[in-house]
Each structure stands twice: as C-alpha cells, then as structure tokens.
Amino acid sequence: MYIKPIGVIHSPFKKKEDFKQSKEKSLNDYEKSEGELEIFSEFEPGLKDIDNFSHLIIIFAFHKSRQRNLFAHPPHDGKKRGVFSTRSPDRPNPLGMTVVKLIKREKNRIKVSGVDMIEGTPILDIKPYTPKDLKEKALFGWLSKKQNNKCLDFDIS
Ligand SMILES: C[S@@+](CC[C@H](N)C(=O)[O-])C[C@H]1O[C@@H](n2cnc3c(N)ncnc32)[C@H](O)[C@@H]1O
C-alpha cells in the first residue's frame, strides 16, 4: 500500500506543545480554531463540487507522533484506555481524522475552522460530511458525562 499526501494543513498550532498550553480547553473550543488546507496543485481538479458542503472530513498523518502505543491516557480522564477507544496521536497507524467547517475555497486553498492539527500536518484525504455521518442514539463509552469527563460538552442524556 502506498499513500501520498494530497496537501498540507496550515494551523494556528505551530507545535504539539501549543495544545498542552490549552489543556483546560474543552473539545468544543477547537471548533473556533481557523486554518487552511493547502491542496497540492496536481490534486486541485479533485476539489470540483466541494464548495457547497458545509463540513469536510480530513484524514491526515500524525507526522510528529513518535510512539506506537496500544494504550493511552486521555487528558482529564486519568485512566489507561485502549488506544482504539481514544483519539490519541500515538497509535499503531498514526492516522487522524477531523471534521472541519468549510469557510471558503480559493482554488487550491480551503479556509476551514475546527482545526486540531499542528502546522505542516500532511493531508491524506478529504471526504464530504454527508447525512450518513449523522448517527442517532450514539453512545460515547468512557467519554460519557456520567464519568465526569471535563473534555466533553455533549449532552448525551
Ligand atoms: C486528540 S488528537 C485528535 C485529532 C483528530 N481529531 C482525531 O480524532 O484523530 C489532537 C492532538 O493531536 C496532536 N497532533 C495534532 N497534529 C499532530 C501531528 N501532525 N502529529 C502528531 N500529533 C499531532 C496534538 O498535540 C493534539 O493534542
């Protein structure tokens, strides 16, 4: 299998430590973080028809992750969790996924909000956020508010 980046993310977060400084932020605070997806020119034709989607799913490489762990300690949780029940960057295949809001596209540059990746993160794929991505009656495992997780602002009751 060979995967080639289709672009790069420009982010207000210049390095991993910039996230640590905002540890007290809730997950929803990242919704306001604006950035830009720079798509390499050879892939620009593939952006045709993307403009009228409000949200995009960005698949990217955690290129600054150096550990391949099967367990993670999510912030605010204090417990050891199986990595596949977390969004930790330190996982067997360092792939990330973020749903961003499309603000504006100019040719190969797409302004978005909801950025939680660092500057220079390689973009591997873009998919539209579609009605099929809306799931009713979803459960959120250990992230449940009932377990007193400060990260979570969702009301799942
Ligand atoms: C919890 S992850 C969530 C990312 C994505 N929304 C996901 O679910 O896959 C966000 C963390 O990833 C780290 N991160 C962001 N971009 C990274 C990169 N390119 N390489 C390594 N770590 C990165 C940041 O330090 C941040 O704390």
The ligand as an SDF file (V2000), in Angstrom:
LIG
                    3D

 27 29  0  0  0  0  0  0  0  0999 V2000
   -6.6190   14.1300   20.3620 C   0  0  0  0  0  0  0  0  0  0  0  0
   -5.8770   14.3720   18.7640 S   0  0  0  0  0  0  0  0  0  0  0  0
   -7.3550   14.4200   17.7820 C   0  0  0  0  0  0  0  0  0  0  0  0
   -7.0680   14.5820   16.3480 C   0  0  0  0  0  0  0  0  0  0  0  0
   -8.2130   14.1830   15.4340 C   0  0  0  0  0  0  0  0  0  0  0  0
   -9.4020   14.9940   15.6580 N   0  0  0  0  0  0  0  0  0  0  0  0
   -8.5500   12.7300   15.5650 C   0  0  0  0  0  0  0  0  0  0  0  0
   -9.5560   12.4270   16.2050 O   0  0  0  0  0  0  0  0  0  0  0  0
   -7.8330   11.8880   15.0190 O   0  0  0  0  0  0  0  0  0  0  0  0
   -5.3160   16.0050   18.8860 C   0  0  0  0  0  0  0  0  0  0  0  0
   -3.8830   16.0010   19.3860 C   0  0  0  0  0  0  0  0  0  0  0  0
   -3.0790   15.5460   18.3250 O   0  0  0  0  0  0  0  0  0  0  0  0
   -1.8310   16.1770   18.3580 C   0  0  0  0  0  0  0  0  0  0  0  0
   -1.4380   16.4270   16.9900 N   0  0  0  0  0  0  0  0  0  0  0  0
   -2.0380   17.2520   16.0990 C   0  0  0  0  0  0  0  0  0  0  0  0
   -1.4210   17.1940   14.9120 N   0  0  0  0  0  0  0  0  0  0  0  0
   -0.3970   16.3130   15.0670 C   0  0  0  0  0  0  0  0  0  0  0  0
    0.6070   15.8160   14.1860 C   0  0  0  0  0  0  0  0  0  0  0  0
    0.6800   16.2100   12.9200 N   0  0  0  0  0  0  0  0  0  0  0  0
    1.4890   14.9020   14.6710 N   0  0  0  0  0  0  0  0  0  0  0  0
    1.4220   14.4890   15.9490 C   0  0  0  0  0  0  0  0  0  0  0  0
    0.4950   14.9240   16.8360 N   0  0  0  0  0  0  0  0  0  0  0  0
   -0.4050   15.8270   16.3910 C   0  0  0  0  0  0  0  0  0  0  0  0
   -1.9910   17.4610   19.1280 C   0  0  0  0  0  0  0  0  0  0  0  0
   -0.9560   17.5270   20.0700 O   0  0  0  0  0  0  0  0  0  0  0  0
   -3.3500   17.3460   19.8030 C   0  0  0  0  0  0  0  0  0  0  0  0
   -3.1960   17.3520   21.1840 O   0  0  0  0  0  0  0  0  0  0  0  0
  1  2  1  0
  2  3  1  0
  2 10  1  0
  3  4  1  0
  4  5  1  0
  5  6  1  0
  5  7  1  0
  7  8  2  0
  7  9  1  0
 10 11  1  0
 11 12  1  0
 11 26  1  0
 12 13  1  0
 13 14  1  0
 13 24  1  0
 14 15  1  0
 14 23  1  0
 15 16  2  0
 16 17  1  0
 17 18  1  0
 17 23  2  0
 18 19  1  0
 18 20  2  0
 20 21  1  0
 21 22  2  0
 22 23  1  0
 24 25  1  0
 24 26  1  0
 26 27  1  0
M  CHG  2   2   1   9  -1
M  END
$$$$
